[in-house]
Every structure is written in structure tokens, then in C-alpha cells.
Amino acid sequence: MDVADLLTSAGINISVCVVAFSLYSVLRKQPSNACVYFTRRYISEPVRHDDPFSLHRFVPSAGWIMQAWRATDEEILEAGGIDAVVFMRIVVLSIRIFIIAAVICVFLVLPVNYYGKDMKHKNFRFESIDVFTIGNVEEGSKWLWAHCLALYIITCAVCVLLYLEYKSITKMRLAHITGSHPNPSHFTVLVRGIPWSQDHSYSKSVESFFSTYYPDTYVDHQMIYRPSTVHKLKKDAKKMYRILRPVETEYVRGDKPCYLCGGTAHTFKLLQNGEDSIRSQTSIDELQPTQIEKECPAAFVFFKNRYAAVVAAQVLQSSNPMLWVTQLAPEPHDVYWSNLGIPYKQVWVRKIVVLLIALAFVFVFLFPVTLVQGLTHPHVLTRWFPQIKAVLKLKFLNRLVTGYLPSVILILFLYTVPPIMMLLSRIEGNVSRSDRKRSACIKVLYFTIWNVFFVNVLSGSFINQMSIFSQIKELPMMLAKQVPTQATFFTTYVLSSGWASLAFELIQLFALICNILRRFILRSKKEPTNIALTFPHHTEIPRLLLFGLLGFTLSILAPIILPFLLVYFFLAFLVYRNQILHVYVTKYESAGQFWPIVHNATIFSLVLTQVIAVAVLAMKKSPMASGCTIPLIIISLLFNEYCRKRFSQVFKRNPAQVLIEMDRRDEQWGKEEGIYNRLRSEYCQLAYISRDLTISKDFSVARPNRLSRTDHNSPQGADENSLKQGTHHIKLQKEWAVVHSSSEKGRDLKLIH
């Protein structure tokens, strides 16, 4: 491929981005698209469709770019939480690293590569991309020291920036733990592997065990019930709704929009335990004879303080490690309820099965990658499809097919990977949604690095790709030979997978199509529900890290990729900030748990770059430069070990010093009693399952205060507070039926006691 082919691919992607950005600036101004481009505001405020027609709504503008650029970290934190801030720090870190790499490599390494051989150069447009790689440098040339010097500068810059970011994010995580409101998960331990007893239920076993061994700190517990039991309760609640639907209600205040059901809202009312209400419900206590069959061997156990919960979560509870397995409970809205009923003894089997399935999927994916690599070579393409030989004689079509089409096909195949990995992470048995997403993120990262980088570099037949496992000692030399030759493909991949993917991320194509079908094809007048999207960390973080890997490995081998990579990161900075501020809703927090993945992947990319550099310099008959690169590998590994000892433990366990200080502060301020009263209702299984009975737009959102800056003294804030209090006090053993009673004026949510 020559420079003209690369510019053709760049021109296509630039056109796609310009059209998509312009289209987005128009679509976001249309009131009918508020549920697509302003989801956070849409689910927290009444929708207004009475905006007057204006020509300005159909004129593209760059106002959203300025809003995203001017947004502060405090606004990002309020909108998306600490995970959103950490993600944007990843993007900023990438920009800083590759600005340094681009300045050093473009002005130092690129001229050395271009003039590395005594040859007559063509017109710049028709120069081959290979003349910009290290392959164009003469063997034994003294100019190879420039590559070694550039690698030293990049390594030092990466280590310094990584250290500063790790330190800053660690402080941010600790500040989040200490500065937030009392978190129920800090007082709660998830217990699994409860032993079976014929004499009494799981609940009695839990109470007996923790009352015996934690008598001073044990408060209470909440059992996990089988999904069939919860669905039965939900079905009973629906029956109650049909029975009580005609009941007339007394309205306390005037009509106003209801954020729960879309009708009119009124003050929540509690029906007293009178004769009628007692007769119209079935008490959970009556289910005691079959309680043993409905309980799962898992429970949430509540403790008096944070320190006691941490101690109970980290120590071995029994001489049999498969029984009484404890861990700190996830946040209430982070709990993945359907996986809590999985017996703990099955978890390790599930993980092995998932690992085997993932490996099989990796090997199956080698076939489309081999097909993609064949498209990059015209002689291979004509051998597979002889009938297109005449078509490839046209220069533009030849450039399009061999330069742009392969990366597009690979991207289409890669779109199937995140959903499959998310499904596998669900099968694994993760008990929290954040753990499931983090597990999927790691799987997608490994998959993309292997299939996009290694398989494409070690291109050839399927048999040739499998042969590397028997030649693992020769892998550095194989990478040294092949990585510079794949610079063209990786550059076009950054253009198509990077630039174009940001354009489609901004335009939210799937949500837009669904909204158009709902409004203009189905003619539905109902407001959309369940439109709240969480940020897709498991797709975006692996993409950022893959591009980082490509930037590191090609920085001194083929620096021509760096300008295109920098453009991607700058666009990502604007697009992701806009999406966090307006589209994605934070339902739960992991408090920066994705950062260790980023740190480890960056160190891996840096060490891999250094290993390839050692092999390349050795092949170029420059043993001194190759030998001087080896200390960089040792320095990078020692730096990673220091960061692991210094920072990574904070992301695995909460410091006892911090927790004890928080317990003492709560004791001084008299907050303990209020915390104890909240614990059981926060982890009520039915309270979360029963959300399916409503058609609320914001009932399932974990943090209403993050959705808008609503004044809680206002009527709207009062209704939101009432909703939060009502949902949090649905208890499994007493307040178990959620009923909607409607009348001519509106609907009320009632909790039947």
C-alpha cells in the first residue's frame, strides 16, 4: 500500500465522521429524539413536546463540542460517578503519552526510517508505506540508536504518567469511600455455601452460626430466595392489583405528573392492618412449612460496623473452604440477583466451562481473521476470486478493497464479541453487575489483543498460526519481522474502527432506529420505558487499550500511525464526555475497579514493545543498541511490581484504618440506628424484582440525585424522596405486595401491610 491508498482510507473515514457529527448536531435538536440523546434528563424530568418549529433545529452546529470541552471533572463526577471520571482519565492519559511519543518519533525516528537507505524516492503520494518503517533502515546503521533513545524517552514518560495516575485514582477511590453517605454494602457480607440441615432452614443456620461466632457485631440477615418464589410473590401482587383496582382513593394534593407511572401523582399512602387488608393478602409467615424448599444456600448478613463486616468477609469461616464462604456484599443496585441462587460448589466448574468456551471461540475466530488478511494482498484475493481480477485493475477500487474493506470486515466480526463475552461472564456466576462487566472487559481485551494484533501479525494459514505454540522461543523474532509489515493494516484499522466507531457511538444508531420505528411506524403515543443505558466499559476500555498497544508497538517501528491515533484520542475525549453528560446513566459504582486492568494492560504493551525492539535491533545487526534496550524491560517490570505493592491492594480491600475512623464518626454523630434500620430493606430481593410491575421511567435508577440537580424541597423533589422511601421499605416478610390502584384522576402506589 502506498500513501495514496492510506489517504483514500483516511478520506473515507473523515467523510463518515463529518457527516455523522453534522447529522448528530441536527438530530439532537429534535424534541422527539430527547429519549435518545438526552436520556439522563429525559428520565428525571417531564417531557415537553411543544417546542415551536425553528429553522435553527435543522442547521448543523458545533455547540455540543464546546459543551463537552468546557465540562469540568466535577460535572463528570456528578453525572457518571467515579467510574466515568476514571474512564476519562484513561483517555487523557493516552493523549499525554502519545503526544510525547508523536513528537519524539515523528521528528526523530520517522526521518531516520525514510532516509535509512540510499535510494531514489518517488513522489510522496506514491511512496510505499514500507519506506516509513524501520525495515527501510540499513543493517548495522548508527542511526538505529535513535530508535533506542526514543524508546527510553517513551518508557520514562509512561512510567511517570502511570504512577501519577495510579496515585491520583487511588486517592479518589479512598475519598469516595470516606466522603459518601453510609453505604449499606460496607456493613453487609454475602454468605454462600450454607450447609444443609434437615432439622431447620437455612435461615436458622445463618442466625445460629453468626450469633455464636459474632455475638457482639451480628445484627440480622436476609435470606436469598429462589427465583420461582419471588415470581410467585410478584404474581400474587398482580392478583392483588386486579382485586383492588376499582377501589376509590382519597387525593391529598392536586394533580401533577407522576414519575412512577406516567399519570398523576399523589402522596403515598399506607393501608393500615385492618380486617379488610388482612383478609386480602397472604402473609409470608404462612409459607413457613415450605420455607426450607424456597430458600437458597446464600444470605446477606448485616453487622454493626464496617470493620466487623470486613473481618467477617476476609477470614476463613470453616475448616471446609467450600462452606460458609463470605465476601463483602456488592451495592444493593449492583447485586445480580439471578446468580445468587447458584450453589457455590458449581462456581469453579462454571469458570472452567466458560474458559473452554472462550478458548474455542478464539480459535473459531481465526478463520475470519485469515480471510481479512487475504483481502490485504491482491495476489491472494485474485487467487480466491479470479473473476474480480479486472475490477482490481481500477486504482480506486483496488485501494478501496485492499486498504479499507479488510478492516471494515474485521470490525463487523468483532461486534459479535462483547455480547458473547458478557453472556459468558453471566454464566460464570458473578454476583454483581460490576463484576460481570469487569469480567467481560477482561475477556474482550484478551480476545481483541490476540485476534487483532497477534493473529494479524502472524498472518498466514490456520496451520501457520497454530504453529507458533510449538515455536514460542522464536516468537520475538517472528514479531520483529512481521509487525513493521502490518503497519498499513493497523493504521487503516485505527481509522475505520476508531474514527468511524466514535461517529456511530455519538449518533446512537440502534436507539435512534428504535425511536423512529416506535414514533413514526408503530405510531405509539406512550413514552418509552427502560431506556436507561449504563456506560459500556466492557467494549470501550478494550478498544482504548488495543489502540494503545498498536501505538506502543508501532511508535518506533512505523511512527506514521501516531498522528491518526492522536486524532482518535482527541475525538474520543469529546465524544465520551458528551455521552457521559447526556446519555449514560449510572446505576451502580465500582469505585474505579477498572483502573488496575488499564494499568496492567499498559505495562504489558510497553514490555511487548521493548521485547520487539530488542529483536528488531538484533536483526538489524546493532547488538549494542539491542543490549541497551534490555534494561528497559527489567525497569518496567520492577515498576509494575512496585505499583502492585503500593496501590493495587487498595482496589481489592478497604483499609481498616479508614473504616474504623468512619465507624467512630458515625457513632459520634448518632447515625448508627438509622443505618441499622436501612440495612434489611436495602437488600430486599422483592423490592428490586417488583420494579417489573411498574412502568416507571426512573424507578430502576439507583441514584436519583445523580440524574438531575433537583431541589429536594420542591414538590418534584418531595415526590422523588417519597418514591425512594417507599421502594426501600418494601420488606420481604411484611410489605410484599405492590399494588397500583387507578381512578379517573390518576394512580397511586400503595404498599399493602
C-alpha positions in Angstrom: 0.0 0.0 0.0 1.2 3.5 -0.8 0.5 6.9 0.7 -2.3 7.5 -1.7 -4.1 4.3 -0.6 -3.8 5.4 3.0 -5.1 8.9 2.2 -8.1 7.3 0.4 -8.9 5.3 3.6 -8.5 8.4 5.7 -10.6 10.5 3.4 -13.5 8.0 3.6 -13.4 7.9 7.4 -13.1 11.7 7.6 -16.2 12.0 5.4 -18.1 9.5 7.6 -17.2 11.4 10.7 -18.1 14.8 9.3 -21.5 13.5 8.1 -22.2 11.7 11.3 -21.2 14.6 13.5 -23.3 17.0 11.4 -26.3 14.6 11.5 -25.9 14.3 15.2 -26.0 18.0 15.8 -29.3 18.2 13.9 -30.9 15.1 15.4 -30.1 16.1 19.0 -32.1 19.3 18.5 -35.4 17.5 17.6 -37.7 17.1 20.6 -38.8 13.6 19.5 -35.2 12.4 20.0 -34.8 13.5 23.6 -35.0 9.9 24.8 -32.1 9.0 22.6 -29.6 11.9 23.1 -30.7 13.3 26.5 -31.6 10.1 28.3 -30.4 11.3 31.7 -32.5 14.4 31.6 -35.4 12.6 30.0 -35.9 10.0 32.8 -35.7 12.6 35.5 -37.8 15.5 34.2 -41.2 15.8 32.4 -41.0 15.6 28.6 -42.1 18.6 26.7 -43.0 18.2 23.0 -44.5 21.7 22.5 -41.3 23.3 21.2 -42.1 25.7 18.3 -40.8 25.0 14.9 -37.5 26.7 14.2 -35.1 26.6 11.2 -32.2 26.6 13.6 -33.1 23.0 14.6 -32.1 21.8 11.1 -28.8 23.6 10.9 -25.7 21.7 12.0 -23.7 23.3 14.8 -20.7 22.6 17.0 -22.3 23.7 20.3 -22.1 20.2 21.8 -18.4 20.2 21.2 -17.9 23.3 23.2 -20.1 22.0 26.0 -18.1 18.8 26.2 -14.8 20.6 26.1 -15.8 23.0 28.9 -17.3 20.4 31.2 -15.4 20.1 34.5 -14.4 16.9 36.3 -17.0 17.8 39.0 -19.7 17.7 36.4 -18.4 14.4 35.0 -18.4 13.0 38.6 -21.9 14.2 39.3 -23.2 12.8 36.0 -21.4 9.5 35.8 -19.8 8.9 39.1 -16.2 7.9 39.8 -16.1 5.3 37.1 -16.8 7.9 34.5 -14.1 10.1 35.8 -11.6 7.2 35.8 -12.6 6.4 32.2 -11.9 10.0 31.1 -8.6 9.9 32.9 -7.7 6.9 30.8 -8.4 8.9 27.6 -6.4 11.9 28.9 -3.5 9.6 29.9 -3.5 8.2 26.4 -3.4 11.7 24.9 -0.5 12.7 27.1 1.5 9.5 26.3 1.1 9.7 22.6 1.7 13.4 22.3 5.1 12.7 23.7 5.6 9.6 21.5 4.4 11.5 18.4 6.7 14.5 19.0 9.8 12.2 19.5 9.0 9.6 16.8 7.7 11.8 14.1 10.5 14.3 14.3 13.3 11.9 15.2 12.5 8.3 14.2 10.4 8.9 11.0 13.2 10.9 9.1 15.7 8.1 10.1 13.4 5.5 8.7 12.6 7.5 5.5 16.2 8.2 4.7 17.6 4.9 6.1 18.6 3.6 2.7 20.5 5.3 -0.1 17.7 5.2 -2.7 15.8 7.4 -5.0 12.4 8.3 -3.5 9.2 8.6 -5.6 6.6 11.3 -5.4 5.3 11.4 -1.8 1.8 10.3 -2.8 3.1 7.2 -4.5 5.7 6.2 -1.8 5.1 2.8 -0.2 4.3 2.8 3.5 7.2 0.5 4.0 9.7 3.3 3.5 8.4 4.9 6.7 9.1 1.8 8.8 12.3 0.6 10.4 12.6 -2.0 7.6 13.9 0.8 5.4 17.0 1.3 7.6 20.3 -0.3 6.6 21.6 -3.1 8.8 24.3 -2.0 11.2 23.4 1.7 10.7 24.4 4.0 13.5 21.1 5.8 13.2 19.4 2.8 14.9 20.5 4.4 18.2 17.7 7.0 17.5 15.1 4.2 18.0 16.7 3.1 21.2 16.8 6.7 22.5 13.1 7.2 21.6 12.2 4.1 23.4 13.9 5.2 26.5 12.1 8.6 26.5 8.7 6.9 25.9 9.3 4.3 28.7 10.3 7.0 31.2 7.3 9.1 30.3 4.9 6.2 30.5 6.2 5.2 34.0 5.9 8.7 35.4 2.4 9.3 34.0 1.2 5.9 35.1 2.5 6.4 38.6 0.8 9.8 38.9 -2.5 8.5 37.6 -2.4 5.4 39.9 -1.7 7.6 42.9 -4.4 10.1 41.9 -7.1 7.5 41.3 -6.2 5.7 44.5 -6.8 8.9 46.4 -10.0 9.4 44.5 -11.2 6.0 45.4 -10.5 6.5 49.1 -12.1 9.9 49.1 -15.2 8.3 47.5 -15.3 5.7 50.3 -14.9 8.2 53.1 -16.9 11.1 51.7 -20.0 9.3 50.5 -23.2 8.6 52.5 -23.1 5.4 54.6 -23.0 2.6 52.1 -25.1 -0.5 53.1 -22.5 -2.7 51.3 -19.9 -1.7 53.9 -22.0 -3.3 56.7 -23.1 -6.3 54.7 -21.5 -9.6 54.0 -22.7 -12.1 51.3 -22.6 -15.7 52.6 -22.7 -18.6 50.3 -22.2 -22.3 50.7 -24.5 -22.5 53.7 -24.6 -26.2 54.8 -27.9 -28.1 54.5 -29.6 -29.3 57.7 -32.7 -31.5 58.0 -33.6 -30.0 61.3 -34.0 -26.4 60.4 -34.0 -24.0 57.5 -31.0 -22.1 56.0 -32.2 -19.0 57.8 -32.0 -20.7 61.2 -28.5 -22.0 60.3 -27.3 -18.5 59.4 -28.7 -17.0 62.6 -27.3 -19.7 64.8 -23.8 -19.6 63.2 -23.3 -15.8 63.3 -25.0 -15.4 66.7 -22.5 -17.9 68.0 -19.3 -16.7 66.4 -20.1 -13.0 66.0 -22.3 -12.3 69.0 -21.2 -8.7 69.6 -21.4 -7.4 66.0 -24.1 -9.6 64.2 -27.3 -7.6 63.7 -29.5 -9.5 61.3 -29.6 -11.3 58.0 -31.7 -11.5 54.8 -32.1 -14.8 53.0 -31.9 -15.2 49.2 -35.0 -16.9 47.8 -35.2 -19.0 44.6 -36.4 -17.1 41.6 -39.6 -19.2 41.4 -40.5 -18.0 44.9 -40.0 -14.3 44.1 -42.0 -14.7 40.9 -44.8 -16.3 42.8 -44.9 -13.3 45.1 -44.9 -11.0 42.1 -47.8 -12.9 40.6 -49.7 -12.7 43.9 -49.1 -8.9 43.8 -50.6 -8.7 40.3 -53.7 -10.6 41.6 -53.9 -8.0 44.4 -53.8 -5.3 41.9 -56.7 -6.7 39.9 -58.7 -7.2 43.1 -58.2 -3.7 44.5 -58.1 -1.8 41.2 -61.7 -0.4 41.5 -61.1 0.9 45.0 -61.7 4.6 45.2 -58.8 6.7 46.6 -58.7 9.9 48.5 -56.4 12.5 47.0 -54.4 14.7 49.2 -52.9 17.2 46.8 -53.6 18.4 43.3 -52.8 16.6 40.1 -49.3 16.7 38.8 -47.2 14.4 36.6 -46.2 11.1 38.2 -42.7 10.0 37.7 -43.6 6.4 38.5 -46.5 5.5 36.2 -46.9 8.5 33.9 -50.3 9.5 35.3 -51.0 11.9 38.2 -49.0 11.7 41.4 -50.2 12.0 44.9 -48.8 11.4 48.3 -48.0 7.7 49.1 -50.5 6.2 51.5 -50.0 3.1 53.7 -53.1 0.9 54.3 -53.4 0.0 57.9 -53.6 -3.6 59.2 -57.4 -3.6 59.3 -59.6 -6.6 58.8 -60.1 -6.0 55.1 -56.4 -5.7 54.3 -55.6 -8.7 56.4 -58.1 -10.8 54.6 -57.0 -9.6 51.2 -53.4 -10.7 51.5 -51.4 -13.8 52.2 -48.7 -13.4 54.8 -45.3 -14.7 54.2 -45.3 -16.2 57.6 -47.9 -18.7 56.4 -45.2 -20.0 54.0 -43.1 -21.3 56.8 -43.8 -25.0 56.3 -42.3 -24.9 52.8 -39.7 -22.2 53.7 -36.8 -24.7 53.5 -37.6 -25.6 49.9 -37.7 -22.0 48.8 -34.5 -20.6 50.4 -31.2 -20.7 48.7 -27.9 -21.5 50.5 -27.0 -17.8 50.4 -27.8 -14.8 52.6 -26.9 -11.2 53.3 -25.6 -10.9 56.8 -25.6 -7.4 58.5 -23.1 -6.2 61.1 -23.0 -3.3 63.5 -20.0 -1.6 61.9 -17.8 -1.6 58.8 -14.8 -3.1 60.4 -16.7 -6.2 61.7 -18.1 -6.8 58.2 -14.6 -6.6 56.6 -13.2 -9.0 59.2 -16.0 -11.5 58.6 -15.7 -11.2 54.8 -11.9 -11.8 54.7 -11.4 -14.6 57.2 -12.0 -18.3 56.6 -15.2 -19.2 58.4 -14.9 -23.0 58.4 -12.4 -25.8 58.1 -14.1 -26.7 54.9 -13.4 -23.8 52.5 -16.4 -24.7 50.4 -18.8 -23.9 53.3 -19.7 -20.6 54.8 -17.9 -18.7 52.1 -18.0 -14.9 52.8 -17.3 -11.8 50.8 -18.3 -8.1 51.1 -21.7 -7.7 49.5 -22.0 -5.5 46.4 -24.1 -2.4 46.5 -27.8 -3.0 46.5 -28.3 -1.9 43.0 -25.2 -3.7 41.9 -26.5 -7.1 43.0 -27.1 -9.6 40.2 -29.9 -11.5 41.9 -30.3 -14.3 39.4 -26.8 -15.6 40.1 -27.1 -15.6 43.9 -29.0 -18.8 43.8 -26.2 -20.7 42.1 -24.6 -23.2 44.5 -21.1 -22.2 45.4 -19.8 -25.6 44.6 -20.8 -25.0 40.9 -18.9 -21.7 40.5 -15.5 -23.2 39.9 -17.0 -25.7 37.4 -18.7 -22.8 35.6 -15.5 -20.9 35.3 -13.7 -23.8 33.8 -16.5 -24.4 31.3 -16.6 -20.7 30.4 -12.8 -20.7 29.9 -13.0 -23.6 27.5 -15.9 -22.0 25.6 -13.9 -18.7 25.3 -10.8 -20.5 24.0 -12.9 -22.4 21.4 -14.4 -19.1 20.3 -10.9 -17.6 19.9 -9.9 -20.5 17.7 -13.1 -20.3 15.6 -12.5 -16.5 15.1 -9.1 -17.3 13.4 -11.0 -18.1 10.2 -12.5 -14.7 9.6 -9.2 -13.1 10.6 -7.4 -15.2 8.0 -10.0 -14.1 5.4 -9.4 -10.5 6.3 -5.7 -10.9 5.9 -6.2 -12.4 2.5 -8.0 -9.3 1.4 -5.0 -7.1 2.1 -2.9 -9.0 -0.5 -4.2 -8.6 -4.1 -2.5 -11.7 -5.4 -4.2 -13.8 -2.7 -7.5 -12.1 -3.4 -7.3 -12.9 -7.2 -6.4 -16.5 -6.4 -9.5 -16.9 -4.3 -11.8 -14.9 -6.6 -10.4 -14.9 -10.2 -13.4 -13.1 -11.5 -12.5 -9.8 -9.8 -9.1 -9.5 -11.4 -10.4 -6.9 -13.9 -12.1 -4.9 -11.1 -8.8 -4.7 -9.1 -7.1 -3.1 -12.1 -9.0 0.1 -11.3 -6.8 2.0 -8.9 -9.5 3.5 -6.7 -11.3 0.1 -6.3 -8.0 -1.6 -5.7 -7.3 0.9 -2.9 -10.8 0.5 -1.5 -10.8 -3.3 -1.5 -7.2 -3.8 -0.2 -6.9 -0.8 2.0 -10.3 -0.1 3.6 -12.5 -3.2 3.2 -10.4 -5.6 5.3 -10.6 -3.5 8.4 -14.3 -2.9 8.0 -15.0 -6.7 7.7 -12.9 -7.3 10.8 -14.8 -4.7 12.7 -18.2 -6.3 11.8 -17.0 -9.6 13.1 -15.7 -8.0 16.3 -19.1 -6.5 17.0 -20.3 -10.0 18.0 -17.6 -10.4 20.6 -18.8 -8.2 23.5 -22.3 -9.7 23.8 -20.9 -13.2 23.7 -18.3 -12.3 26.4 -21.0 -10.7 28.5 -23.1 -13.8 28.3 -20.1 -16.0 29.3 -19.4 -13.7 32.3 -23.1 -14.1 33.3 -22.7 -17.9 33.1 -19.6 -17.7 35.3 -21.8 -16.9 38.3 -20.7 -13.3 39.2 -22.8 -12.0 42.0 -22.7 -8.3 41.0 -23.3 -6.5 37.7 -20.0 -4.6 38.0 -18.1 -7.9 38.4 -19.8 -9.3 35.4 -18.9 -6.2 33.3 -15.4 -6.2 34.6 -15.0 -9.9 33.8 -16.4 -9.3 30.3 -14.0 -6.4 29.9 -11.0 -8.7 30.6 -12.3 -11.3 28.2 -12.9 -8.8 25.4 -9.4 -7.3 26.0 -7.7 -10.6 25.7 -9.7 -11.6 22.7 -9.1 -8.4 20.8 -5.3 -8.3 21.6 -4.9 -11.8 20.4 -7.1 -11.7 17.3 -6.5 -8.2 16.1 -2.8 -7.9 16.9 -1.1 -11.3 17.2 -3.1 -13.2 14.7 -2.9 -10.4 12.1 0.8 -10.1 12.7 1.4 -13.8 12.5 -0.7 -13.9 9.3 -0.9 -16.9 7.0 -2.9 -20.1 7.0 -4.6 -21.5 10.0 -1.9 -24.2 10.4 0.8 -21.5 10.3 -1.0 -19.5 13.1 -1.2 -22.6 15.2 2.4 -23.5 14.7 3.5 -20.5 16.9 2.7 -22.5 20.0 5.5 -25.0 19.1 7.9 -22.1 18.3 7.3 -19.9 21.3 11.0 -19.2 21.7 11.0 -17.7 18.2 8.0 -15.5 18.8 10.0 -12.3 19.4 11.9 -12.7 16.1 8.6 -13.5 14.3 7.0 -10.4 15.7 10.1 -8.4 14.8 9.8 -9.5 11.2 6.0 -9.1 10.8 5.0 -6.1 12.9 6.6 -3.5 10.6 4.9 -5.1 7.6 1.4 -4.8 9.2 1.7 -1.1 9.8 -0.6 -0.3 6.9 -3.4 -2.6 8.1 -3.2 -1.3 11.7 -3.3 2.3 10.5 -6.4 1.7 8.5 -7.9 -0.3 11.4 -7.4 2.8 13.6 -9.2 4.9 11.0 -12.1 2.5 10.5 -12.5 1.0 14.0 -11.5 4.2 15.8 -12.8 7.3 14.0 -15.9 5.6 12.5 -16.9 3.8 15.7 -16.8 7.2 17.6 -19.2 8.6 15.0 -21.7 5.7 15.4 -21.3 5.9 19.2 -22.2 9.6 19.1 -25.2 9.0 16.8 -26.6 6.0 18.9 -27.8 4.3 15.7 -29.7 1.4 17.3 -31.6 3.6 19.8 -32.3 6.1 17.1 -33.8 3.4 14.8 -35.9 2.0 17.6 -37.2 5.5 18.4 -38.1 6.2 14.8 -39.9 2.9 14.5 -41.8 3.5 17.7 -42.9 7.0 16.8 -43.4 7.0 13.0 -44.0 3.4 12.1 -45.9 2.0 15.1 -47.4 5.4 15.9 -47.1 4.7 19.6 -48.0 7.6 21.9 -46.6 6.1 25.0 -43.4 7.4 26.4 -40.5 4.9 26.1 -39.5 2.9 29.2 -36.4 1.1 30.2 -34.2 3.4 28.1 -31.5 4.0 30.7 -28.2 2.7 29.4 -25.1 2.2 31.5 -21.7 3.1 30.1 -20.3 0.1 28.1 -16.9 -0.2 29.8 -16.5 -3.8 28.6 -16.4 -2.5 25.0 -14.8 0.9 25.2 -11.9 0.2 27.6 -10.6 -2.8 25.5 -10.8 -0.6 22.4 -8.7 2.1 24.0 -6.2 -0.4 25.3 -5.9 -2.1 21.9 -5.2 1.2 20.2 -2.6 1.9 23.0 -1.0 -1.4 22.2 -0.8 -0.6 18.5 0.6 2.9 19.3 3.3 1.5 21.5 4.5 -1.3 19.3 4.5 0.8 16.1 5.8 4.0 17.7 9.5 3.3 16.8 8.8 0.8 14.0 6.2 2.7 12.0 5.6 6.1 13.5 3.2 7.1 10.7 0.3 5.6 12.8 0.8 8.1 15.6 -0.9 11.2 14.1 -4.0 9.2 13.2 -4.0 7.7 16.7 -3.8 11.1 18.4 -6.8 12.3 16.3 -8.8 9.3 17.6 -8.0 10.0 21.2 -8.9 13.7 20.9 -12.2 12.8 19.3 -12.8 10.2 22.0 -12.3 12.9 24.6 -15.1 15.0 23.2 -17.5 12.1 22.3 -17.3 10.2 25.6 -17.6 13.4 27.7 -20.8 14.3 25.7 -22.2 10.8 26.2 -21.5 10.7 29.9 -23.1 14.1 30.4 -26.2 13.4 28.4 -26.8 9.7 27.6 -25.5 7.1 30.0 -27.0 6.7 33.5 -25.0 5.5 36.5 -26.9 2.7 38.3 -24.0 1.5 40.5 -20.4 2.3 41.3 -17.3 0.1 41.2 -15.2 3.0 42.6 -12.5 2.8 39.9 -12.1 -1.0 39.7 -11.4 -0.8 36.0 -8.1 1.1 36.5 -5.9 -1.9 37.5 -6.9 -3.5 34.3 -5.8 -0.4 32.4 -2.5 -0.2 34.3 -1.6 -3.9 33.7 -2.5 -3.8 30.0 -0.4 -0.6 29.5 2.6 -2.3 31.2 2.1 -5.3 29.0 2.0 -3.2 25.9 5.2 -1.4 27.0 7.1 -4.6 27.8 5.9 -6.2 24.5 7.2 -3.1 22.6 10.6 -3.4 24.3 10.8 -7.1 23.5 10.0 -6.5 19.9 12.6 -3.6 19.8 15.3 -5.9 21.2 14.6 -8.4 18.5 14.4 -5.8 15.7 17.6 -4.1 16.6 19.3 -7.5 16.9 18.0 -8.4 13.4 19.4 -5.1 12.1 22.9 -6.1 13.3 23.0 -3.5 16.1 23.9 -5.6 19.1 24.8 -2.6 21.3 21.5 -0.8 20.8 19.7 -4.1 21.3 21.6 -4.8 24.5 20.9 -1.3 25.9 17.2 -1.9 25.4 17.1 -5.0 27.7 17.3 -2.9 30.9 14.1 -1.2 30.0 12.3 -4.5 30.3 13.6 -5.0 33.8 12.8 -1.4 34.8 9.2 -1.7 33.5 8.6 -5.0 35.3 10.1 -3.6 38.6 7.9 -0.5 38.2 4.8 -2.6 37.8 5.7 -4.7 40.9 6.1 -1.5 42.9 2.7 -0.2 41.8 1.2 -3.6 42.6 2.6 -3.5 46.1 1.9 0.2 46.6 -1.6 0.8 45.1 -3.4 -2.3 43.8 -4.3 -3.7 47.3 -6.5 -0.6 47.9 -8.6 -1.7 44.9 -9.0 -5.2 46.4 -9.7 -4.5 50.1 -10.8 -1.4 52.0 -8.3 -0.2 54.6 -9.2 -1.0 58.2 -7.9 2.5 59.3 -10.3 4.2 57.1 -13.3 2.0 58.1 -12.6 2.4 61.8 -12.5 6.2 61.5 -15.8 6.1 59.6 -17.4 3.9 62.3 -16.2 6.3 65.0 -17.6 9.3 63.2 -21.0 7.6 62.7 -21.0 6.8 66.4 -20.2 10.3 67.4 -22.9 11.7 65.1 -25.5 9.1 66.2 -26.1 7.6 62.7 -25.9 4.0 63.8 -29.5 3.5 64.5 -30.6 4.9 61.1 -28.1 2.7 59.3 -29.4 -0.4 61.1 -32.9 0.4 60.1 -32.0 0.7 56.4 -29.9 -2.5 56.0 -32.6 -5.1 55.7 -34.8 -3.0 53.3 -31.9 -2.1 51.1 -31.2 -5.8 50.3 -34.8 -6.8 49.9 -34.9 -9.1 46.9 -38.6 -8.5 46.1 -38.1 -4.7 46.2 -36.0 -5.0 43.1 -37.9 -7.7 41.3 -41.2 -5.8 41.9 -40.0 -3.0 39.7 -41.3 -5.0 36.8 -44.8 -4.3 38.0 -44.4 -0.7 37.2 -43.9 1.3 34.1 -41.7 3.8 35.7 -39.1 5.7 33.8 -36.8 6.3 36.7 -37.9 3.7 39.2 -35.0 1.4 38.3 -32.3 4.1 38.5 -30.1 3.6 41.5 -29.2 7.2 42.3 -31.9 9.8 41.5 -29.6 12.6 42.9 -27.2 11.9 40.0 -29.8 12.3 37.4 -30.6 16.0 38.0 -29.9 18.7 40.4 -33.4 18.6 41.7 -34.2 20.7 44.8 -35.5 18.2 47.3 -37.6 21.0 48.9 -39.6 21.4 45.8 -42.7 19.3 45.1 -40.8 17.3 42.5 -38.0 16.6 44.9 -40.6 15.6 47.6 -42.2 13.1 45.3 -38.8 11.6 44.4 -37.9 11.3 48.1 -41.3 9.6 48.7 -40.7 7.2 45.9 -37.2 6.4 47.2 -38.5 5.8 50.8 -41.4 3.7 49.5 -39.3 1.5 47.4 -36.7 1.0 50.1 -39.2 -0.1 52.7 -40.8 -3.0 50.8 -39.9 -5.9 53.1 -40.0 -9.5 52.1 -41.8 -10.8 55.2 -44.3 -8.0 55.7 -44.6 -5.4 52.9 -44.5 -7.8 49.9 -47.3 -6.7 47.6 -47.0 -3.7 45.3 -50.4 -2.5 44.1 -51.4 0.1 41.6 -54.9 1.5 42.2 -56.2 3.8 39.4 -59.1 6.2 39.3 -60.3 8.9 37.0 -57.7 11.3 38.0 -54.6 9.1 38.2 -52.9 6.3 40.0 -51.4 5.8 43.4 -48.7 3.4 44.5 -49.8 1.6 47.7 -47.9 -0.7 50.0 -50.2 -3.3 51.5 -49.2 -4.3 55.0 
